[in-house]
């Protein structure tokens, strides 16, 4: 079994690693797609969220494994990314300069 191990952009940590098995079409993100906790506050990094999603979507996988979840099929992962979209918009709005 050949696996590809790569770094990816992450909102969780600065050194996230992905394990991808192209033959089995499985990708393991671990905690890379989660937010982080700083001083007891859970949040996503505005600077990293778009790059993280772009990096994550480049893998041709039928199954995705996240660190604290069940195994996701493509339909479930599409829902996961869609649920992050409003968060991205809120982060952009909150961090945009006030006119």
Number of C-alpha atoms within 10 A of each C-alpha: 6 9 14 10 13 10 13 21 23 28 25 20 17 12 11 18 18 20 16 21 17 16 11 13 13 21 25 20 20 17 20 24 23 21 17 17 11 8 5 7 7 10 15 19 17 17 13 16 23 17 14 20 18 12 15 21 12 8 16 15 18 15 17 22 18 16 13 9 10 9 15 17 14 13 10 13 17 12 11 13 14 11 11 14 15 11 15 16 12 12 17 13 11 11 10 9 7 6 3
